[in-house]
């Protein structure tokens, strides 16, 4: 669609600017943009400031109006909006096409064969960042250029990891690499376009976002879309256990070994020794996924592993935020699934972890996480909407970990400050989303860091 002069509705600007990039892109294309959000001007102040210079944008805040959706020529919805949303249903009933920012991007990228897509239930952000980090280190030393195209390839990282690449489209050349983190919400929409990346990476599969998808089967079906429309010559990279749920449709498969391999699969038999700055065997597996994807594009394992030496990870993902009197404090607020939290806890020795668990209920089974934490941790501090469920399940399990029903994050850190001792680990790895008490996992992580530093200052302890 030529966007010039078209009436386009952007559904969801967001407190943290999720709709800012697409709004700026649409306005630059000459569209007549209507930004609509259920939040009001005060709550959206920061995001509105980032588009205040745009002239052809109008606003419908503090609620949506069905008329905007019925009279639009295109609706761009935040991927997290469920497909059965009443306003999107009104648009479709009026034959108005509904799309998303990631779909606008993938439709316009110059060469799908230079796209690496990463998904999974846990680790996809870290693997995306690792791939981008290594590519940026390595492609400059091996430029695939010639006299007609002397510029070495650039590397662009985006998608669910944050930051819109739509505004960079004019600068993305056919020889550049684009690395995209793709959530299940994004893949659900991309399936309509019959689009899959040239290199598709899946880290792992475990139940997640069941409140949105309705069932684990529907969630798995959304993830399967990363493979469904790959073409001959494309590549699939699979983390351990992925083939229990997903099946790539291409012949070139690289799989971390657990159980019988797929026919024609290149197997990673053992986890290598890598110069990683991140704790946990799961991060070694994340690194192997990244190295396998890069091996597929011609970057040797030695070069890629060397580039990992200065990769320090991402904020809110097992991020070391303080160390005092022999106690280390880690912010893993991005762990919004039980499996991610379990992996984080298992990154440290048994009996030393003070784990903060709980939050918004996404419909996941939290009992296994609670039992594991009871057996592995020194103490468990439950918060948020799922706190009581986790505490009950932990107390019913085997183990010696003390269970503290803290209720709120600040209270949990205060309780930990009275109990932590040299050699202990303080870990915020909630295993749940943040939306019951916080606007985002970033806000939750920032509050944890603030509370930890405050206790360090006030008490000299964690």
HELIX and SHEET records of a PDB file:
HELIX    1   1 UNK A   20  UNK A   28  1                                   9    
HELIX    2   2 UNK A   45  UNK A   49  1                                   5    
HELIX    3   3 UNK A   66  UNK A   70  1                                   5    
HELIX    4   4 UNK A   86  UNK A   93  1                                   8    
HELIX    5   5 UNK A  101  UNK A  108  1                                   8    
HELIX    6   6 UNK A  112  UNK A  114  5                                   3    
HELIX    7   7 UNK A  124  UNK A  138  1                                  15    
HELIX    8   8 UNK A  166  UNK A  171  5                                   6    
HELIX    9   9 UNK A  184  UNK A  190  1                                   7    
HELIX   10  10 UNK A  191  UNK A  193  5                                   3    
HELIX   11  11 UNK A  210  UNK A  213  1                                   4    
HELIX   12  12 UNK A  216  UNK A  228  1                                  13    
HELIX   13  13 UNK A  242  UNK A  244  5                                   3    
HELIX   14  14 UNK A  281  UNK A  295  1                                  15    
HELIX   15  15 UNK A  301  UNK A  308  1                                   8    
HELIX   16  16 UNK A  338  UNK A  346  1                                   9    
HELIX   17  17 UNK A  367  UNK A  376  1                                  10    
HELIX   18  18 UNK A  387  UNK A  395  1                                   9    
HELIX   19  19 UNK A  409  UNK A  419  1                                  11    
HELIX   20  20 UNK A  441  UNK A  459  1                                  19    
SHEET    1   A 5 UNK A  57  UNK A  60  0                                        
SHEET    2   A 5 UNK A  32  UNK A  36  1                                        
SHEET    3   A 5 UNK A   7  UNK A  11  1                                        
SHEET    4   A 5 UNK A  74  UNK A  77  1                                        
SHEET    5   A 5 UNK A  97  UNK A  99  1                                        
SHEET    1   B 7 UNK A 155  UNK A 159  0                                        
SHEET    2   B 7 UNK A 177  UNK A 181  1                                        
SHEET    3   B 7 UNK A 115  UNK A 119  1                                        
SHEET    4   B 7 UNK A 199  UNK A 202  1                                        
SHEET    5   B 7 UNK A 235  UNK A 238  1                                        
SHEET    6   B 7 UNK A 252  UNK A 256  1                                        
SHEET    7   B 7 UNK A 265  UNK A 268  1                                        
SHEET    1   C 6 UNK A 319  UNK A 324  0                                        
SHEET    2   C 6 UNK A 327  UNK A 331 -1                                        
SHEET    3   C 6 UNK A 425  UNK A 428  1                                        
SHEET    4   C 6 UNK A 353  UNK A 357  1                                        
SHEET    5   C 6 UNK A 379  UNK A 383  1                                        
SHEET    6   C 6 UNK A 402  UNK A 407  1                                        
END                                                                             
